[in-house]
Amino acid sequence: MVVGFVLYFILQLPWLIRASSSDCQENCGVIDIRFPFGIKKGCYHNSWFRVTCNETSNGPKAFISRINVELLGSSFQGDNIVIVNNPVTYLKCGDRGNNGTTSPSKVDLHDSPFFFSSRSNGFGSVGCGNLATVFRNNETTPISSCLQQSCGDLASTLGSCYVTISENFTSYTASMTQIINPGIKGCTSAFLFSTLSYLTVYPGSSDQQLPPHPSLEFLLGVSINTTHVPAVLEWDPCDLEVALCDETFKSAAQLYMRDDGCAGRCGSVDIPYPFGIEVGCYMNKWFRVTCNETTHGPRPYLTSIGLQLLNVSVPEGTVIVNNSVTYSNCFNRDGANGISVNLTDTSFSFSAFYNRFMSVGCGSLATILRSPTDEYPLGGCLQPICGNVTSDAHCTTDFPWDLSSFAVNMEEIYPHDATTKSCGSAFIVDQSYLDIIKHGDDASNWTTTHFPVTLRWSTQIRGLCDCPSGDYSTLNGEYIWTNLSKSYICVCAYNANGRISTDACQEQLEICMDSYRYTYMLCSNTSRSKCSPSSCPEGYQHTGVMCKPIQQTKQYKKSHYMAIIIGCSTSLGTLLVLIGTWHLLKVFERRKRIKLKKKYFEKNGGLLLQQQLSSHEGNVERVRLFTSKELEKATDHFNENRILGHGGQGTVYKGMLTDGSIVAIKKSNMMDEKKSDETKLKQFINEVMLLSHINHRNVVKLLGCCLETKVPLLVYEFIPNGTLSHLIHDPNEDFQLTWKMRLRIAIEIANALSYLHSAASVPIYHRDIKSSNILLDDKYRAKVSDFGSSKSVALEQTHENSLLDIIDPLIKNGGPGTDIVAVAKLAKRCLNLNGKKRPTMKEVAMELEQIRSSEGANAVEQNADEDSDIDDMFEPSGTASCSLSSSIVNGTVTLSLDA
């Protein structure tokens, strides 16, 4: 490649030497004649570049002698292009041209170094309702076509149309097919015209400028009376007769060079950025182009998806590629399901705006599916019923949006022949080629394998951006560009591109360039991010209308930094306030919990217990005051999974203390606050103290308590083998409760009760001895538990007379005490187990009469005292004995009287 450019520079040296000669500084009228063109001998390169300056009624005009075409502008140095006045081809216009529907162009460039450039020319037509098509001479395959507008009359300014061309021409043929209002005969014209921007485009309109992509607005200036339009001729430097180019130079010349030093063309197709051939010349892997040598010359292919590249439109963010056709029931082309190229996770997608779905054939239903396995189609069309299967019958429909791949299926609905199925095809195609297919030979040509399809590779974004001087431009100079990021390009165009472009000279003068004042952005989709009309590159922000750069002036920076500082300070301050508030709430909650614990501690007798502990300094270590936090942690916040059992006095949980010891924690049932008076609290604390002092191997040891909760918590040693009740009523087959064990357990229980009644410092009466309150340790030794109903009684009170405590209050308050005691003692005598010592009913009646007369009370008491001195013995007797009515006492005959 380097050798090629060295040779190219060497070839340019004679041109530069001749161009610098003062004798060759030529002009004709207002046209400067630049080398390789010239008028005088020795000033032009060869005879093909000889110019003749002819006098006309409009002044001197320059003509390229050998092709007899008017020269409108000399080439830009190194671009190998020139502007000429191209004659218009007339059809159906009487004496002004061919009266038929097909006519060749008036300019024939065969055997010359010149050709009509596809990158700098377009095809246009003026008329009413005709499909204008351009072909290569002596060929039937159309290159491009456009449909003229409908118009009501044949005025001087008629409907016009335009289209780009994808190939270079040395000559061409134009044809017209009446589509709208058939039968109306009217003059029409066709021509190739320049898409470059020059100050003088039309004679007499020196200030008119041609947009880079011509529109109807431009073509309104071309009437049916226009005889010539500007067109671009190009030549290959290797075709110059004075030099013989080697293969290296030919390859370099065919590629051309962009401003960024990268090859800008493959064959006849321009390769603008972000596409490129060499490494470092494309934006990313999706835009890499491979220039393959074929029998038809060099052809570009998109390397990532393997499709032939036909055209690149940077302003539209699209490419045209050759996409395959699906055939059905065709010889050597069977395959009812055609699967497209998969564009998923690439920068490309099928354009629903530019493409149409088309099917050619008879009587078949052509459908579009997301994949061959899909049951429901996304769209489709039904081919017409026709008698001739070789006709150009077809159907079209819109192509679905948002497809990165698709499948085509054809199913015959109206068979042409019972034994033979008709051949058909289905494909998507760019709409600009649709009319060519409908009215050309391609509709019935079953050898066609590909049709042009438009892919979108970027999203157009309205934005104000800067293309600094020295950035890159296209080969025809219609726009320049610069990279904004890996996915964004800033495009600065010579002319406005519809609503998407912004006039930088009106928005921001410091980035204004008169030549390229209209700016917009292109965003390329990637697998990681998708573009949208409101997305902006880094350093830009969307204003709701467009992307604008974040200004970097000193004042802006100061205000920007100040805003950042204020924002950060505000955020930090808010965060500190939130943290402080959260901390205060935690402090308040902690204080509230502490106060509540203190309240419960006092209510549950904690102060009294502390006094008791301090008065028993030697035994302080025997009872421990646990905190609620300790026991919550030990029981996993009293989790239901830790429950060992339920009882009448409360629920027992299994817990593990921080030292690893296993304990049983009893949570008492809720008590009525009205009943928990000071006396009962005192009794509870006394019991806790008493139980903590019990040290017997057959009594469950109380380790401590917690008074910081709503109800007190008692902590006992953990007994692993459950209750005696469980062992009796749910016997274990592997462990039998023998008589020997039963007798041992009974003795252990009796010893425990004996210890509580007599050996303890203060006698304690359990009052709820039952098998469910007898626990068994790891060696199945009995442990008496659950002292919730127990009572501690002083030794001198174990036989205390409690008659007045159980007597009915009405009797107690209404009768004399001596009489009541006399009757009670009489009742006691009546309940003597020795029948001989029980008084007869006659004696009872007499004694009651004496009590009522208050004379015999003392005698009754004396008799009772005498009887108590005799040993009671159980002897059966037939003598009628007495009993005292239970109405005298409160529902019981169990009396506790002094003997």
GUDO-147350 format. One record per residue (C-alpha): z, y, x. Coordinates in steps of 0.001 Angstrom, whole numbers, padded with zeros to 6 digits, always signed. Example, Ala and Ser with C-alpha at 12.3 -4.5 7.8 and 13.67 -1.06 7.14 Angstrom:
+007800-004500+012300;+007140-001060+013670;
This chain:
+000000+000000+000000;+000863+002438+002820;-002419+001630+004564;-004251+002392+001342;-002754+005854+001040;-003501+006614+004695;-007124+005700+004045;-007083+007789+000883;-005826+010820+002859;-008525+010263+005496;-011132+010235+002736;-009788+013529+001432;-010158+015294+004819;-013907+016049+004454;-013227+017409+000959;-010487+019669+002239;-012604+020895+005166;-015536+021693+002878;-013324+023241+000209;-011862+025613+002824;-015328+026898+003770;-015892+030449+002504;-019512+029589+001643;-018325+027017-000955;-015986+029329-002893;-018288+029221-005933;-018101+030084-009604;-020355+030178-012641;-019360+032751-015209;-015604+032300-015693;-015584+028756-014290;-014436+028129-010705;-016431+025349-009072;-014135+023254-006915;-014979+020463-004519;-016204+017701-004899;-018337+019724-007329;-020586+022429-005968;-023722+024483-006605;-025223+025011-003166;-026298+022155-000984;-023485+020995+001262;-020798+022198-001185;-020837+019150-003460;-019891+015640-002506;-023062+013976-003658;-025745+014445-006274;-023479+013234-009079;-021215+016252-008402;-024026+018842-008209;-023563+021744-010634;-026302+023951-012077;-025430+027461-013279;-027709+028224-016250;-028156+031519-018019;-027567+031279-021790;-027263+033705-024683;-023481+033505-024166;-023669+034187-020456;-023778+031865-017415;-022775+028257-018110;-022096+025489-015567;-023615+022032-016105;-023176+018768-014220;-026797+018251-013336;-027362+014486-013454;-025523+013893-016785;-026435+017305-018273;-022950+018047-019623;-021382+021513-019644;-018482+021911-017208;-015481+023703-018735;-012889+023299-015985;-012688+022022-012448;-010399+019156-011573;-006814+019523-010545;-006662+018687-006869;-006035+015004-006378;-006227+014133-010127;-009953+013171-010117;-010543+014620-013582;-012751+017353-014999;-013139+018987-018434;-016581+018923-020029;-018055+020067-023351;-018712+016779-025141;-021407+016728-027852;-020311+015682-031341;-022006+012661-032938;-023241+013325-036496;-023809+010678-039139;-025329+011045-042586;-026133+014693-041824;-029923+014888-042207;-031668+016748-039406;-028450+017277-037439;-028093+013654-036478;-028479+010078-037493;-028776+009583-041245;-027289+006090-040924;-023673+004977-040695;-023773+004058-036986;-024773+006238-034039;-024345+006058-030249;-022886+008981-028322;-025218+011501-026715;-023551+011155-023310;-024257+007998-021317;-022255+007625-018111;-023579+004207-017073;-024248+003874-013324;-022375+007150-012683;-018939+007520-011072;-017662+009142-014313;-016022+007661-017409;-014184+008955-020475;-010501+008568-019617;-008295+006715-022136;-005182+008444-020823;-006551+011937-021433;-008836+011547-024482;-008549+010703-028140;-011013+009727-030853;-011445+012115-033792;-013603+012486-036851;-014371+015113-039530;-015477+014190-043033;-014237+012967-046395;-012776+009528-047063;-014551+007629-044281;-013110+005035-041952;-014280+006263-038528;-014468+003543-035849;-015364+003694-032162;-016934+000742-030270;-018245+000123-026824;-022023+000262-026829;-023637-003046-027736;-020240-004528-028747;-018844-005328-032182;-015136-005335-031396;-013618-001989-032450;-011516-000061-029962;-009879+002467-032320;-010348+003826-035810;-008898+006412-038185;-009242+007194-041895;-010401+010676-042923;-008524+012569-045613;-009758+012751-049146;-011268+016117-050095;-012544+017516-053355;-015723+019204-052176;-017951+019267-049124;-016701+022577-047816;-017280+023628-044221;-013762+022496-043262;-013420+018857-044194;-010725+016253-043884;-010059+015078-040341;-008311+012244-038540;-007481+011203-034994;-006319+008185-033037;-005584+007324-029411;-007907+005069-027442;-006738+002190-025293;-009753+001733-022990;-011988+003814-020760;-015613+004448-021902;-018880+005086-020085;-020540+005318-023495;-019523+004578-027053;-020830+004075-030568;-019302+005583-033714;-019601+004130-037203;-018583+005340-040668;-017501+003246-043665;-016887+005035-046985;-013415+003981-048161;-012273+006753-050503;-014661+007729-053340;-017420+005267-052363;-020914+006349-053303;-020370+009987-052330;-022723+010952-049516;-021535+013665-047195;-022021+014775-043618;-019497+013430-041146;-018919+013634-037399;-017163+011696-034669;-016220+012597-031114;-014007+011942-028106;-011812+014942-027303;-009313+015963-024620;-005601+015615-025226;-004776+017763-022175;-003394+021289-022491;-005726+024003-021180;-005802+027749-021810;-009415+027493-022922;-009980+024581-025226;-012614+025914-027552;-015177+028620-026925;-013856+031890-028311;-010280+030551-028596;-008873+031113-025125;-005261+031325-026321;-005339+028106-028318;-003559+025131-026760;-004061+021485-027562;-000835+019527-028241;-000209+016403-026170;-000510+014269-029290;-003147+015891-031485;-002360+016370-035153;-004208+017441-038269;-002946+020940-037525;-005154+021014-034413;-008110+019320-036045;-008216+021926-038796;-009863+024106-036131;-012743+021621-035900;-015284+021882-038706;-018400+019987-039616;-020313+022763-037875;-018547+022192-034531;-021156+020829-032134;-019067+020288-028980;-015437+019571-028186;-013660+019454-024804;-013350+015974-023278;-012020+014626-019990;-014180+012816-017456;-012535+010878-014677;-013912+009167-011593;-012736+006586-009111;-012578+007983-005571;-013676+004600-004268;-017038+005059-006025;-017971+008051-003834;-021146+007283-001850;-019906+008823+001423;-017060+006321+001862;-016616+002609+001628;-013137+001739+000346;-011608-001534+001372;-009724-003756-001076;-006391-002211-000144;-007557+001252-001081;-009231+000031-004271;-005931-001522-005380;-004058+001697-004611;-006635+003810-006411;-006484+001642-009522;-002703+001954-009662;-002584+005711-009107;+000658+007373-008110;+003318+009140-010144;+005314+012113-008883;+008198+009760-008069;+005957+007871-005611;+005525+004866-007920;+002306+003294-009140;+001346+005015-012377;-001418+002807-013729;-002470-000805-014058;-006115-001168-014997;-006740+001454-017679;-003114+001618-018884;-000787+004395-017682;+002669+003239-016643;+005018+006235-017133;+008744+006166-016464;+011034+004495-017624;+008473+001711-017085;+007392+000789-013572;+005798-001854-011426;+007660-001705-008133;+011391-002260-007634;+013250+001032-008130;+010488+002501-010294;+011783+001305-013693;+014993+002129-015572;+016242-001448-015844;+014899-004991-015970;+013572-004611-019521;+011105-001927-018379;+009631-003810-015456;+005828-004212-015624;+003771-006857-013836;+000158-005936-013033;-001801-009191-013200;-005368-009645-012026;-007531-011234-014771;-011239-011909-015304;-011352-008608-017198;-009654-006704-014405;-005996-005719-013901;-003830-006079-017012;-000165-004954-017318;+002497-007233-018823;+006119-006556-019776;+007861-008935-017393;+010985-009440-019538;+009180-010579-022713;+005825-011735-021316;+003577-009652-023624;+000513-007710-022516;+001118-003967-022480;-001609-001891-024157;-000078+001577-024343;+003172+003478-023662;+004219+006494-025729;+007200+008235-024170;+007422+010997-026830;+007596+008392-029614;+009715+005918-027629;+007260+003092-028390;+004918+000656-026676;+001915-001229-028055;+001684-004863-026988;-000620-007762-027759;+001175-010104-030154;-000003-013591-031083;-001545-014624-034439;-000293-017572-036488;-003024-019845-037910;-002748-022479-040628;-005187-025289-041468;-007583-024092-038777;-009394-026372-036358;-007410-026656-033119;-005007-023970-034397;-002655-025900-036690;+000943-024762-037017;+002278-023527-040339;+005389-022015-038751;+004719-019318-036167;+007695-018021-034202;+007536-014567-032656;+008807-013558-029268;+012613-013200-029347;+013663-009608-028660;+017382-010185-029287;+019604-008493-026666;+016600-006689-025149;+015768-002985-025267;+012889-003691-027668;+012609-004232-031402;+009746-004605-033862;+008961-001260-035476;+008978-001408-039269;+007622+002157-039360;+004449+001536-037354;+003744-002127-038160;+002491-003959-041235;+002491-007638-042088;-000993-008994-042821;-002407-012357-043785;-006091-013302-043889;-007399-016188-045976;-007615-017451-049537;-004971-018630-051997;-002008-018998-049632;+001434-017413-049767;+002343-015920-046379;+006058-015235-045886;+008287-013709-043190;+011514-015524-042242;+014261-014691-039778;+013887-018197-038367;+011923-021343-039272;+015073-022891-040774;+015761-020034-043194;+015479-020969-046857;+014824-017513-048271;+012020-015260-046963;+012476-011572-046144;+009068-010651-047499;+005522-011805-047851;+002215-011466-049651;-000166-013691-051617;-003758-014001-050441;-006406-013480-053144;-008294-016349-054739;-011825-016416-053430;-014773-018742-053522;-015872-018295-049921;-013260-019286-047345;-015131-017337-044658;-014734-014036-046518;-012480-011245-045318;-009929-011767-048104;-006507-010563-047019;-003151-009230-048180;-000635-006862-046589;+002971-005837-047104;+005688-003816-045379;+007359-005336-042363;+011166-005740-042762;+013529-003462-040894;+015891-004465-038126;+014193-007627-036895;+014309-008723-033283;+012537-011998-034006;+010841-013634-036969;+008884-016659-038136;+005735-016826-040272;+005043-019522-042854;+001901-020110-044949;+001830-022321-048020;-001336-022898-050041;-000755-021945-053678;-004342-021938-055037;-006303-024669-053200;-009964-023913-052593;-010933-027562-052555;-008980-030625-053566;-009838-032323-050274;-010025-029377-047891;-007499-026617-047215;-008805-023204-046277;-008105-021724-042847;-005768-018752-042818;-003849-016514-040452;-000762-014310-040586;+000451-011665-038159;+001954-008225-037774;-000218-005375-036575;+000090-001677-035813;-001000+000322-038874;-003531+002336-036876;-005489-000904-036335;-005143-002116-039918;-008302-000495-041245;-010315-001868-038344;-009207-005379-039247;-009836-004891-042974;-013364-003574-042607;-014399-005084-039307;-015390-008539-038214;-011879-009436-037062;-010767-010268-040588;-012973-013351-040686;-013085-014061-036941;-010866-017121-036523;-011056-016909-032708;-008910-013787-032478;-005591-014759-030910;-003722-011440-030597;-003358-008122-032411;-001717-004858-031268;+001920-004502-032347;+004249-001545-031828;+007690-002121-030320;+010362+000538-030240;+012179+000828-026916;+014223+003979-027439;+015822+006216-030031;+014713+009843-030155;+017684+012214-030058;+017473+015928-030641;+019129+017516-027665;+019168+020454-025293;+018803+019239-021715;+017464+020466-018405;+014557+019145-016333;+015094+020860-012961;+012048+021828-010966;+010931+019005-008734;+011611+016278-011329;+008844+013936-012332;+005864+014494-014617;+003246+012331-016289;-000216+011879-014886;-001756+014221-017440;+001056+016768-017120;+001972+016774-020808;+005714+016506-020069;+008239+016131-017269;+011384+014091-017301;+014675+013491-015560;+017322+010770-015749;+020577+011724-017498;+022211+008289-017163;+021303+004622-017032;+020292+004734-020701;+019304+008367-021332;+016222+010377-020321;+015697+014104-020762;+012099+014943-021718;+010757+018486-021316;+007392+018827-023054;+004673+021460-023003;+004458+021431-026800;+006925+020797-029589;+007373+017215-030780;+008050+017761-034474;+011650+018233-035530;+013049+016208-032665;+012447+018800-029929;+014418+021983-029219;+013102+025217-027739;+015292+025643-024650;+014165+029253-024206;+015737+030149-027531;+018889+028062-027113;+019843+028536-023443;+017866+030867-021201;+019289+029555-017925;+017471+026238-018380;+014327+027722-019924;+010972+026807-018377;+007978+028435-020062;+005662+025559-019220;+008033+022841-020469;+010314+024607-022895;+010632+021909-025597;+013353+019361-024799;+014687+016196-026379;+016347+012956-025281;+015440+009294-025338;+018167+006654-025483;+017375+003069-024538;+019291+000287-026272;+021166-002158-024080;+022946-005430-024813;+026289-003611-024483;+025561-000497-026540;+023218+000593-029291;+021794+004085-029590;+022036+006282-032664;+020613+009737-033499;+024084+011219-032907;+024923+009484-029614;+024968+011625-026479;+025034+010882-022744;+028041+011660-020590;+028427+015398-020069;+026995+016185-023501;+028538+016490-026922;+027011+016344-030397;+027359+019553-032408;+026358+017975-035704;+022766+019083-035125;+021961+018069-031557;+023404+017025-028223;+024346+020005-026070;+025629+020095-022507;+029293+020777-021960;+029142+024136-020205;+030496+024306-016656;+030869+028082-016156;+034049+029393-014551;+035229+030823-017825;+034473+027550-019588;+036159+025527-016870;+039228+027730-017096;+039357+027467-020878;+038460+023795-020682;+041227+023064-018188;+043599+025223-020207;+042712+023229-023317;+043322+020029-021389;+046655+021343-020096;+047685+022510-023560;+046562+019235-025085;+048373+017169-022478;+051483+019332-022734;+051457+019102-026506;+050960+015363-026371;+053696+014971-023758;+056027+017239-025728;+055333+015328-028930;+055930+012067-027095;+059234+013349-025690;+060307+014569-029142;+059453+011183-030628;+061317+009376-027842;+064290+011743-028234;+064300+011297-032008;+064081+007540-031614;+066931+007616-029105;+069090+009763-031413;+068416+007398-034301;+069467+004495-032114;+072632+006373-031080;+073445+007197-034705;+072797+003602-035763;+074959+002318-032892;+077763+004704-033808;+077422+003716-037444;+077669+000043-036514;+080684+000738-034301;+082444+002625-037125;+081608-000126-039602;+082931-002783-037219;+086080-000748-036716;+086454-000435-040487;+086075-004174-040980;+088413-004857-038079;+091151-002768-039641;+090513-004126-043149;+090657-007708-041918;+094032-007131-040246;+092889-006604-036686;+095627-004089-035895;+098265-006450-037258;+096815-009296-035204;+096881-007158-032057;+100581-006419-032751;+101258-010129-033172;+099413-010892-029926;+101344-008251-028046;+104644-009661-029380;+103692-013135-028093;+102654-012216-024603;+103184-015696-023296;+100766-017141-025843;+098130-014392-025826;+095622-016635-024117;+095787-019094-026979;+093789-016901-029367;+090686-014928-028602;+089144-012021-030453;+085371-012508-030481;+082903-009686-031071;+080309-009947-033853;+077527-009608-031251;+078825-012675-029376;+078859-014849-032498;+075478-013568-033744;+073956-014536-030413;+075770-017898-030450;+074377-018798-033912;+070942-017154-033524;+071990-014537-036093;+073501-017251-038323;+070229-019139-038623;+070081-021701-041411;+069095-024341-038878;+072566-023980-037305;+074521-024819-040484;+076813-027863-040088;+078120-027924-043659;+079426-026054-046682;+082960-026145-048080;+085091-024509-050700;+086425-022053-048132;+083081-021125-046492;+080075-022200-044376;+080377-023744-040901;+077747-022984-038196;+077169-024615-034861;+077104-022161-031977;+076908-021991-028222;+078866-019342-026345;+077632-017562-023245;+079641-019947-021028;+077751-022900-022531;+080585-024290-024613;+079765-025592-028101;+081897-024289-030985;+082062-024438-034771;+082104-021028-036465;+083430-020831-039992;+082174-017959-042119;+084579-017514-045035;+083276-016959-048549;+083294-013411-049893;+086641-012369-051317;+087286-009873-054068;+088282-006663-052305;+090779-005860-055023;+092684-009049-054202;+092670-008620-050425;+095834-006586-050363;+098074-005974-047389;+100315-008943-048162;+097450-011432-048082;+096066-009895-044905;+099475-010294-043346;+099557-013919-044451;+096048-014503-043011;+096982-013017-039647;+100226-015040-039575;+098256-018207-040294;+095767-017388-037526;+098664-016946-035142;+100333-020148-036306;+097139-022230-036117;+096376-020860-032672;+099718-022190-031513;+099110-025711-032827;+098491-028045-029945;+098056-031560-031269;+095347-034036-030391;+094734-034847-034063;+094422-031261-035270;+091216-029209-034805;+092076-026396-032437;+091450-022789-033487;+089928-020971-030493;+089845-017494-031970;+088409-015270-034649;+086162-012257-035298;+087402-009462-037519;+084415-007045-037051;+082449-008531-039965;+082780-008087-043701;+084587-011402-043951;+086589-012885-041051;+084966-015515-038821;+087059-018362-037397;+085983-020151-034211;+087052-023804-033806;+086403-026457-031245;+083255-028436-032075;+083833-032033-033373;+080574-033999-032986;+080830-037084-035272;+081119-035434-038688;+083679-036162-041404;+085596-039269-042409;+084090-038895-045893;+080574-039192-044465;+081531-042290-042460;+083135-043947-045521;+080456-043127-048106;+077431-043290-045748;+078300-046186-043448;+076304-046746-040312;+074927-050263-039983;+075300-050086-036221;+078886-048868-036460;+081275-050574-038916;+084539-048919-039995;+086925-051851-039519;+090431-052214-040955;+091866-051653-037518;+090013-048355-037181;+090989-047305-040689;+094658-048015-039995;+094437-046090-036713;+092838-043080-038420;+095524-043142-041148;+098288-043212-038518;+096611-040300-036657;+096446-038255-039859;+100074-039040-040680;+101156-038047-037169;+099220-034762-037480;+100837-033947-040833;+104251-034961-039514;+103736-032603-036593;+102718-029775-038954;+105681-030393-041288;+108423-030837-038768;+107470-030451-035118;+105743-027072-035414;+107790-023939-034818;+107266-023047-038466;+106452-025881-040898;+102826-025761-042163;+101697-027509-045315;+097968-028270-045401;+097749-028634-049198;+094114-029911-049098;+094207-033268-047315;+091037-035255-048155;+088491-037334-046264;+085973-034458-046076;+088553-032387-044151;+089166-035111-041575;+086742-034822-038640;+085959-037495-036047;+085484-036687-032383;+083238-038461-029863;+085717-041404-029748;+086156-041402-033535;+089680-040012-033336;+090869-038151-036424;+091077-034373-036396;+092652-032560-039338;+090642-029439-040220;+090116-026724-042848;+093478-024958-043132;+092124-022441-045619;+094628-023540-048301;+097538-024233-045973;+100942-022589-046274;+103589-021939-043692;+107121-022368-045095;+110447-021610-043346;+112683-024627-042820;+115473-023204-044998;+112925-022712-047805;+111596-026228-047951;+114153-027176-050746;+114651-023807-052357;+115236-023552-056078;+112032-022236-057543;+112957-022586-061213;+112769-018874-061967;+109324-018684-060272;+107720-021184-062648;+109524-020364-065911;+107585-018592-068651;+108133-014817-068222;+108820-014420-071944;+111721-016920-071732;+112878-015600-068405;+113185-012049-069692;+114493-012922-073191;+117163-015581-072649;+120469-015795-070709;+120034-017180-067251;+122932-019650-067502;+121488-021243-070637;+118048-021581-069003;+119487-023279-065935;+121584-025605-068154;+118509-026694-070119;+116548-027220-066867;+119300-029392-065437;+119385-031376-068678;+115636-031901-068344;+116123-033090-064798;+118618-035694-065964;+116150-036856-068616;+113553-037458-065850;+115850-039623-063718;+114054-042742-062589;+117206-044783-063305;+117240-045309-067071;+120977-045913-067164;+121568-042460-065866;+119309-040728-068411;+121226-039320-071404;+120541-040637-074876;+118801-038440-077412;+122096-038035-079288;+123693-036768-076108;+120788-034432-075535;+121025-033050-079059;+124766-032504-078743;+124411-030774-075370;+121680-028519-076675;+123924-027582-079602;+126681-026778-077159;+124296-024621-075070;+123208-022786-078183;+126860-022094-079039;+127320-021073-075380;+130354-023329-075161;+129003-026395-073478;+126824-024860-070836;+129422-025393-068162;+129938-028982-069304;+126218-029689-069095;+126062-028266-065616;+129059-030368-064602;+127447-033543-065940;+124253-032747-064119;+126113-032250-060866;+127828-035561-061286;+124604-037394-061943;+122996-035964-058837;+125668-037470-056661;+124678-041037-057706;+121788-042720-055935;+118767-042845-058142;+117483-046337-058716;+114522-047541-060740;+115805-049993-063443;+113991-050754-066693;+116050-050038-069835;+115471-050430-073532;+117716-047500-074304;+115857-044601-075805;+115576-041938-073188;+114946-038226-073605;+112233-035878-072418;+112055-032136-072413;+109246-030302-074126;+106751-028888-071691;+106780-025628-073592;+109883-024633-071709;+107971-024395-068373;+104474-023242-067463;+102498-026439-068043;+104290-028614-065514;+107191-031004-065330;+107421-030867-061548;+110667-029008-060851;+112095-028007-057518;+115848-027833-058190;+118864-028166-055964;+120414-031625-056095;
